[in-house]
Amino acid sequence: MSNDKQHPENPMEKVQSHDWNKERLKQLKQLMPDLFTNDGKLNISELKKVIDPKSVNETERYEFRWFGKSNAKREAFTPTDATLVYDEDRSVNPTESENLIIEGENLAVLKLLSNSYREQVKCIYIDPPYNTGKDFVYSDKFNQDKAAYWEDAEMTENGYKIDTNTETDGRFHSNWLNMMYSRLLIARQLLREDGVIFISIDDNEVHHLRKLCDDVFGEDNFISNVIWEKKFAPSNDAKWFSDNHDHIIVYAKNKEIFRPNLLERTKESISRYKNPDNDERGVWVSGDMTVKTYNQNYDFEITTPSGKKISPPKGICWRYSKEKVTELINDNRIWFGTSGDNVPRVKRFLTEVKDGITPLTIWYHKDVGHNQSATQELRKIFLGEQYFDTPKPTRLLERIIHLSMDSDDLILDFFAGSGTTGQAITELNQEDGGNRKYILVQLPEQTDEKSEAYKAGYKKISDITIERNKRVIERIEKKLTEKEEKKKGELPLEMVAENTVEYSKKTGLGFKVFKLQKSNFPRVEFAPDPEKTEQENIDLLKKYIKEKEAQLVSAFNKDELITEILIKNGFKLNYTLTKQEKFKKNEILFATDGDKETLICLDVIIANETVEHFKTNTNQKLIVLERALDTTKKWNLKHAMGDKFNAF
């Protein structure tokens, strides 16, 4: 049947103008798929929540619904009053790379990153809590003060104790869905248009996760449900079946744009190619010449070199037309077997196929590692000790990185755990000279006081995340040093440490550590006194604001305040600061992250000389403390610089 018959033309389409409403709805769906129903229609109730979140109650019509969904979405897009502060003591070679490890509650961290890293991330990988009844769920107290978090986790020595989610809880699945929903909504904003997310999960929540991701990313952007063979031996104590797999759910930001990279051909896959007829074009494999989609024109006899006539089995036909088959036979591209009378198969030459292998949906442990190999890797890094129970193998992350990233891309892991993602990026960069970057986010979750990790000084999971990646860097640096000494003849061959990976050069060996912290800017919590007059309340408010401003100026850490101001202005955390020597009366710093740039001054008084300079030099942005300016200076700068002037 021809395509014309399958898809008859609508004669009105030729005289109608372009359907711009349809086009705009398509664009809106791509931007915000969570506003559409499963059948592709715009959900007006969801749209109203975006415009005025307080106007719609928890009375949604059925889509994929659970208790707390509206609140979880509202929480995702509620600004945070937190900030990030640089931890110099735990950073490693901070000027050598743009890698980041962030210690803090990941929902707040994602909100902070969303301004600076929106549409910057090529790949997201997360290994969230599996909701088995034993592990934890991040407890988001919607519309409540996060005081509990700050009391437990505000850089305290022991970290943050998180909740368990037991099956006796009537909202067992809802709790998990709420935790995931708000984070995935923000994570989607961080992905580039050609970006992709990989999520590890087991059978307990995989069905819910699929529905959740359909809601967040759009079901049209589903790529695959990969099965990972996490164990290679049966568990004889299993009650029903021995569980030896996990799922890795894959969604694209935009499926029409994302294309996975091909996997490198292995020796095993290449060994399938042979050349039994000594074809000058080299080794080849043969492929089936039939298809199940029947077409009468492709149903004919083929005569073999021995004279035997072969027809396709009943109900199917050849892949090619009679003319094409004749052409292929004349070009020696049809194989009839060594006897010359077998069923014809088409020859596919290694030199003519793609440079790699299309990824399959089952990943075997021999190719990407398993649970036991992941534990062994971590023990080797920590000199035989097991400080983390559920790491992922680096080969699994390397497979994900190979498929989704080019050599200069950025990956985000906001359930970083032991930090496998960071190790995989670091080692791949050393192998191929790439400049991939990572952002790891890990809650400062308490380790068990009875655990070996706690006894060794790792009182928080984030301590293990940081230490693992520090040791990986130290191991590589040691091998590179030994390699150089060997070249110079200064180190005997037998003294060189065993090296299974050939590291070519020192590429991006470092990371910066940041910690989540309360904002440096005091919150305005003034409440008018109903017993006082309006003017008295206004005077009290002015006094309150003045006291808060004085508190900010007297107590702030300049470096921390600069970081917070730049984050709020959309700067990435790899920013650099350069003092501008031409300014004599004030300390003016030039800040840039490679994309954005501004001048910034945190002096408590801006000199007249400085103001006069910026009244006539308006080509650069300027950020100052609002308290540092009187009304006249502020008006002059705003009048001269317009939107390039910003007072905090």
N, C-alpha and C positions, 0 to 999 in steps of 0.2 A: 504494500500500500504506500502510495507516495505521501510526502509530507503535506502536500496541498489538501489531500483528502483527510488527513489526520487533524489538520489545523486550518479549517476553512476561514478565509478572510472575512472580516467584517467590512462591508462596503462603506459604512459610515466613517471608518477610521481614515479613509483617504481625504475626506472633506472636513474632518474635525481638526481643530487646533490642538496643540499639545495639552494633555491633561495635567496642568500644573498642580492641582490639588492632590492628585495621586502621587506626583513626584515629591511634593512637600511631605506627605504622609510617609513615604518611603524613607526620606531623609530623617524624619523625626524618629522612625522606628530604628534606624541604624544608630542614631545618637542615644536614644533612650528606649531600648526594647522592653524594659519593665513597665512601660505605659500602655502596652498592647496585650490583648487577650491571646489565648492559645490559637485562636482561629484568625489572628492577624488584625483584629479590629481595635481601634483606639478606645482605651478604657477611660471614659470621661471622669470617673471618680478618682482614678490615679492622677490624672492631669490636674484636677482641683487640689489634690494634696500638695502638688509641686507649687502651685500658685499661692495657696494659703493652707499650710499643713494643719493648722488648728481648727479649720472649718469642717473637717471630715472625721467622724468617729470610727471606731473599730467595728464597722458594720459592712464589710466588703462582701460583694457578691462572689460566688464561687469561681475561683480560678485554681491556683494552688494555694490554699489558705491554711494558716495555722494561728494559734493564739499569739498575739504580740507582733504580727507582721508589720502593721502600720507603724507601731512604735519603733520597731527596728529600723525601718526606712527613715523615719523622722530623725532618729538618733544618728544615722549615717551622715545626714546632711546638716546636722547641728554643729556649728563651729566649736572648736575646743579652746579652752583657756590655758592649755599647756604650751610648752615650748621645748626645744632641744638645747642641751648644753654640751660643749666639747669636753671630752675626757682625755686629756693629753697623756696622763700616766699610763693608760691602758691601750693607747694607740700604738701602732707599729709602722715605722717608716711612713709617717702620714703624708709626706710630700711626694712619695713615689707613685701614688695611684689615687684613683677616685673611689676606691672601695669604701663602703660604710658598714659598720655594725652598730645597730641602734638598740639600746637596752630600754625597754618600756612597753607599756600596754599597746598592742598593735593597732587598735582602732584609733586611738588618739594620734599615734605616729602616722598612720595612713592619712589622716586628715591634714596633718602638717605637711606631709610630702605632696599632697594633691595639688597644692598651688605651684610648687617648684618643679615637680616631675610629671605634671600632667602630659599624657601622650608621649612620654620619653622612654618607657620601658618596653623592650621587645618581647621579653618572656617573663612570666610569673610562674614559679613553682611553689606549691605549698603542700605540707604534710600535716594537716590539722588534726586535732583530737578526733578519734574514730567513734566516740560516743559508745563505748562498750559497757558503760556502767562502772568502769574502774578508773578511767582517766577523767581529766577535768574539762570543764567548759568555762570559758571566760565569762565572768558575771557582769553584764552590763546593766547598771541601774538606770533605766530610762527616766529622763527628766528629773533626775536627782543629782545632788552635789556629789562629785567624785571624791569626797573627803576620805572615804574608807580606803580608796586606792592610795592616796597620798600618805595616809597614816601608816599603811603597811609597807609601801614601796618607795617612799620618797628618799631614795638612795640610802635606805637603812642597810645595815650590814647583812641581815639575814634574808632580805628580799620579800617577795609578795606571796602569801599563801592563797592559792586559788581553790575554787569550789570543785567538788565532785558532782557528777550528774547521775544519780542513781535511777534505776528503772522503777523504783517505788514512787518516784516523783511523777505526779499526774501529768506534768508537762515535759516529760523526758525528751521527746523528739522536738517539741516546740523550742525548748531551751537551746538545743543544738542549732536548730534552723535560724533562730534569732541571732545567735552569735555569728554564724557564717554569713547571713544575709547582709548585714550592715557592712561587713568587711569586704565582701565581694562587690557590692555596689560602688565602693570607693576604688577598689582595685581595678575595676573596669576603666575608670577614668584615667588611670595611670598608664594603661596600655596604649602603645602606638596603634595606628589604624591597621597595620599589618602584624600586630602583636598576637600572642597566644598564651593561654594559661593551662597548666598541667596541675591536677589536684589528685594526690594520693588518697585513697579511701578503701575501706574493706566492705564486706557484704552488709554490715549493719545499717549503713546510711547511704549506700550507693544509689538506691532508687530515689531517695529524697534529694540527694545532691544533684542528680540529673534534672529533676523538676525545678530545683532551685536555680541551677545554671541556665535552664531554659528561660526562666523568669528574668534573670539578670542580663544574660548575654544574647538571648533570643535563640529559639530552638533551631533556626536556620543556620546558626553559627556553630552547631555541634560538629566536631571533627571525628572523635573516636572515643571508644571505651577500651583502653589498652589493658590487657591482662598481663600482669607481671608475676612470674614464677618466683615467689619469695622464699620457698623452701624446696628442697630436692628430695627429701625423704619423708615417708608417711609418719604421722604421729599415732602410735599404736594405742594410745589412751584416749583417742578421739571417740566421742559418744556416738556420732553418726558418720560423718565424712571427715577425712583428714584435710583440713584447710591448708592449701599450699599456694594460694595466690592472693594478690591484692589487685585493685583496680587503679588505673590512672585515667581520670576523666579529662578530655582535651576539648577546649572551646577556643575559637578564634574571636578576636574583636570584630573582624570583618572577613568572613569566609571567602568572599570573592577576591580578596587581596592577599591573604595569607597563603603561602606555599611552603611546605616543609622542605628542608634540604634533603638531599639523598644521602643514604648511609654509604660509607666506604665499603667497597667490595672486599670480602674476606678471602683468604686462601681457599677456604672450603667452597665458596660460591664460584670462584674462578676455576676450580678444579673440575666443575661440571662441564666446562667447555672443552670439546675434543675436536680433532680434525681427521676422522677416519678416511676421508677421500682425498687428503692432501690438497685441499683447496688453497690457492695462493693467497686468499684473503684472510687466512688464519683460522684459529679455533672458533667453534660455533656450538650452539645447542639447537635442537629441533623442537618446534612447537606445533601444537594441534592446529589443523587447517579447517576444522569444522566449527560452526556456530549453531546455537539452538534457535535463534530467531530465523524462522524459515522464510526463504524467498525462492520461488520456483525457478527464477532465472539463474540461480546459483546451484541448482540441483542438476548435475550432469555427470557423465562418466569421464574418468581420467585413465588414460592408458599408460601403464608402467613401462619401463625400458624392456622388461621381459615379454611384453605384449599382453599382460593381464589387464583387464578392465575393472576399475574400482569405482563404485558409487557411494555417496555418503549414506549412513544409516537412515532408516525411515524416520521422517519427521524433522530432520535437521538438514543442513546444506553446507556447501563449502564456504569458506570465509571470503574467497575471491571469485571474480567473474571468470568465464572461460578464457577471455582474452588475456586477463592478468595472469592466470595459471600458465598459459602458453609462454608468456614473457618470462615468468619465474623459472620455468623448466629450461628455457633457452639460456638463461643466465646462471644455470647450475645452483639455483636457490631452493630447489625441492629435493628432499631426501627420500628415496624409496627403499632404504635399507641396503645392507651389503649385498643381498641377493638380487636387488633390483625389482622386486615385486611386492614389497610391503605397502601398507597404507601410506600415502604421501604425507610428509610433514615439512613445514617451512623451516629453512635454516636462518638462524639469527646469529650474526657474527659479533664477537666480543668487541671488535673495533668499531662497530656501528651502533651499539646500544648506549644508553645513558652512562654517564661517568660514575654512577652509583646505583644503589638499590633503593627502591621505594620501600618505606618502612611498613612492616607488618603490624598487626594488632595484638600479637602474642609475643612477649619478650621473655626469652628463656634465661635462666640463671647463668648459663655458660657464657652468655653474651653481655649481660648487664649486672651480674652479681646477685647475691641473695642475702637474707638476714644474717646468716652466720658469717659470711665474708665481710659484711659491714661492721659487725662487732669486732672481728679480728683486725680490721683496718684501724678502728678507733683504739683498740688495746695497744697496737703497735705504736701509735702516736703517743699514748700515755704510759709507755714502758710496761705493758702487761696488765695495767689496771683497767677495770670496766667501770666507767663513771656515768654512762648513759645507756639506757636499756634498749631503745628502739631507733638506732641510727639507720640511715639509708646508705647503700653502697655508692661509692663515688662513680662507679661505672654506670649506674642507673642515671645519675645526674648528668654524666658526660653524654649519654645517649640523648637525653632531653635537650641539652645545650647544642649538640651537633645538629639536631633536627630543626631547631627553632632560631638559632642565633648566627649572625656573622661575626667576624673577628673583632668588631669594635662596638658591639651591642651591650645593653644593660639588662641584667636579670634581677628580679626582686623575689625574696623569700621572706614572708612575714610570719611564718611559723618556723623559725630557723633551727630550733632544736640544738643538736650538737654542732651544726655549721657545715654539714656535708657540701652544700651548694657552694660555699666560699672556697673550700678545698678543691672542688672540681674545676671551678673557674681559674684559680691560681695555677693549678698543675697544667691545665690545657694551654693557658697563655705561655707557660714556659716551654711546652712541647712544640708549639707552632708559631711562637712569636706574636700571638694575638694580643689585643688590648681590650678584652672583654672586662666589664665592670659588674660588681654585685652590690646590692643593698640587702643586708640581713637584719631582721627585726626579731627580737626575742624578749619575752616577758621575763623580768627578774624573779622567776618562780623559785621558791625554796626547794632545795634538795632535802631529802630525808636526813634528819640528824644522825640516824644510825648508819647511813650509807657511807661507802668508802669515799665517795666524792666529797661529802661534807667534811669528813675527817681529814681529807687532803687539802682543805681550804676552799673548795668550790661550793660555796654556800648557796649559789643561785645557778640555774641552768645557763643563764647568760654568761656566767664565768667560764663554763665549759665551752660555749660557743666561741668566745674570744680566745681562750687558751689554745683550743684546737687549731685555729687558723694562725695563731702566732707560731705554734710549733711546726706547722706545715711550712711556713715561710723560713723559719730557722733551718729546717732540714734541707730545703732547696738551696739556701745560701751556703750551707756547709758543703753540699755537693758541688756547687759552682766554684767555690774556693778551692776544693780539692782538685777539680778539673784543671783550673788555672795553674796550680802548683805542679800538677803532673806534667802539663805542657812545658813548664819551665825546667822540669827535671829536678824539682826540689822535694818531691814526695815519691817514695818508692811505690811501684805498682801495687804491691801487696798491702799498702797502707790506705789505699783508696777505698772508701766505703762502698758496699754493694749498691749498685744503681741500676734499677730495672727500667728507669725512664731516662732518656737522653734529653737533658735540659739544655737548650741552646743559648739562652741569654737571660739576664735579669730583667724581667718585664713585669712592671706593676706589682712588685712584692711589698705590699703594705696595705694598711687600712686605717681609717679614722673611727674612733668610738665616740658615739654621742649617747646621752642619757635623757630620758623624758623627765621634765621638771615643770613645776608650776610657773606660770607666766611671771616675768619680772614686772609687768604692769599691774598695779593693784586693781582689784575688781571694785567697781562702784556699787556699793550696797546701801546707799543712802535711802532712808524711808522718811517721808514728810511726817511731821508731828501734827496730828489733827487738832490738837489743843492750841496750836500757834497760828498766827496770821500767815497769809501768803508771803508777805514781805519777810517775816521772820524765818520762814522755811527757806526762802531764797538765800538769805544771808547765811543760814546754817549750811546750805548746800555749797555755797562758795567757800566757806571755811573748811568743809569736809574735803572738797577737791584740792584746796591749797595744801592741806595736811597730807593727802595722798601723794601729791606731786613732790612734796618735800621728802616724803618717805622713799619715793622712787629714786630721787637724786642722791640722797644720803646713803642708801643701802645697796645701790645697784653695782653689779660687777660689769665693767665696761665691755669686756669680751663677750660675756653672756648676752648682754643687751643688744650688742651689734648682731650677734647670730639671730636672735629673735626678730629684730627689725628686718633683717635681710630675708629671713624665711617668710615673714608676712608680706614682703614685697616681691616674692616669687623667685628668689635666688636659690640656686642649688647649693648643697653643703660643701662643694669643692671650691667655694669662693676664696679669693686672695685679697689681702689688704696692703696698700702701699701708701705710706705717708707722703703728703704733698708739701714739699719743703718751701714752696713759694709763699705759703700762708704763714705769717709771723705772729699774728695775734690769737689764732685758734689752731687747734689740731684738726686738720682736715684729712680724711682717709679716702683713697680711691678703692672701691670694691668692685670686683668683677668675677663672674663665674664662667666666662667664655662666651656667654650669650647676652647676659644683662650686665649693666654697669651703672654705678652711681657714686657720688661723693657723699660722705657721711661725717657728721660732727656731733659729738655728744658732750661738748663743753656746756657748762651751766649758764654761760653768758656768751652770746655771739657779738663780737666787736663790731663797731661801726665800719671799720676798714674792710672787714669781711663782707658785711652787707653791701657796701658800695661795689665791691668786686663782682658780686653775683647780680647786682642790678644791671650791669653792662655785659657780663659774660654768662649768657643764658643757654649755652649749647649743651650743658651737662645737667643731669638730675642732681638734686641736693636733698638730703634728709637730715633734720636737726630735731632736738628736743623742743617741744612747744614752749616749755618753761623758760628756755634760754632767750626768748624773744619778747620784747614789749609789743604793744599793739601796733605801733608805727613801723617797727622793723618787719614784723610779720606781714603787714599790709604791703610794704614796699617789695618784699621778696615775692609775695604771691602775685602782685600786679606785674612784676617784671618777668617772672619765670613761669607763671601759669601752672599747668599740671606737672611741670618738672620739679616743683617745690613741694616738699612733704614734711609736715611737722607732726611729731608723735607726742 
